Amino acid sequence: MPPPPTDAPSAGRLVRQTVLGPGFVRATFAGPRRADAPSPWVRVVVRPVDLRGGRTLQFAYFDPTKCVTKNATGDEAAGRLDELLALGFGGVHLTTGTDEIDIRTTKKGKVLVGRGKAGPKPPGETAHNRTKDLPLPEGKADRFLEALGVLDRNGRVRPAMRAKFTQVNEFLKHLRHALPEAGLGGLGRPVELLDCGCGASYLTLAAHHDLNHVLGIPARVIGVDVNDELIRKSAERADRLGGGVNFACGPITATDTKPDVVLALHACDTATDDALAAAVKAEARLVLSVPCCHHALNDHIRPDGPAAVLRPVLRHGILLQRTADLVTDAFRALALRIMGYKTDVVEFVSPEHTARNLLIRAVRGAPAGEPGFVAEYAELKRFWGVTPTIERALGEGFRRLLDPTPYPPPPFPPPPPMVAGVAPSRLVLSPPLPPGEGG
């Protein structure tokens, strides 16, 4: 039986009374919003939490890449609730100690309200510091994290390794999130993973451990770096963990493999471009890149031509550097899209853990050479007056997509005249004689 219709003001009063009243457990605002109520949030969750000052309401705002939480009480909480109602979410689900209330707004503006009995309330629902859903959680024994010195024997994170613990888990969340879209959950063979510029290899080993030992996805992992000392230490660390990961010392461009997944996590400067080009050349299904230092464009970006309007920004060294960083990564993301990868740039970890916290995530499967993206790339080059390293690294295949007009074949000299009964001889071009010599 469909839920009975009601009017929007009555539904709003019901939400306020439930959220601000006794017995409230949780409210979720989601679904399509009205066109006249733009908002960056795709979902908002409200729940009571117990802090030192007493019971308060926590508002968790979700956009496509992150979650922002705000705590509020009294009039501030009521005000935030009114702001949420004004956003016009298509669905609101309310949970109390006794009821489940579902409020839906149809495309024609009709409001439907359904009610049901609430299930058992899970213990610890109002605890502020809940256990987070992490690939490798704290408090649980994990031989890999213990061997790296991240956890102690009791499963607790060592204070000095808290940032590394967060980095490993955030990386694994991004990897897990992208696996289904890249079709890597059931290949029928081991997943081939290449880590370019693997450095100390914490994340290389984490990927191998999570895929093989946690998710049960067979994977072969190779780490490559030009630093032979780091490669030696990484190999020793892998041996302590039981092996299964191979390491090679050398440049990324010398790698001759066909990986399904390419990682470039903090590869220095243009090594990131070489790694992205290697991924495209190998037709890798998934690319995860966290660029490190950027230098290539710093010396070439100038407040000239169309970019002259940015002279107030570019005259300051620190702002010039950060601008060059962003422009470099924009070129990289756009180049990958032109080469046939669905690409986005998201936050890797919080800036408090590392300043290099942008992740370029690319999944193969988009149409290559789409004119709109090619035009954007050309305009970006024209505005800044630069040619980025990624263009050189991707080579002729990329340049053909930028300019698909075929070049005419080079002219050839006419054949020598035929002499009766004699076949024409091959034309041999001699080098020109030095000045003053010859007849």
Secondary structure, DSSP 8 states (H G I E B T S, - for coil): ----EE-HHHHHHHHHHHHHSTTEEEEEEEEEE-TTS--S-SEEEEEEEEETTEEEEEEEEE-SS-EEEEEE-HHHHHHHHHHHHHTTEEEEEEEESSEEEEEEE-TTS-EEEEEEE-----TTTTBSS-----SS-TTS--HHHHHTTSB-TTS-B-GGGHHHHHHHHHHHHHHHHHTTTTT-S--SS-EEEEEET-TT-HHHHHHHHIIIIIS---EEEEEEES-HHHHHHHHHHHHHTT--EEEEES-GGG-----SEEEEES--TTHHHHHHHHHHHTT-SEEEEE-----TTTTT--S-GGGGGGHHHHTSHHHHHHHHHHHHHHHHHHHHHHTTEEEEEEE-S-TTT-S--EEEEEEE-S-TT-HHHHHHHHHHHHHHT---HHHHHH-HHHHHHH----------------BTTB------------TT---
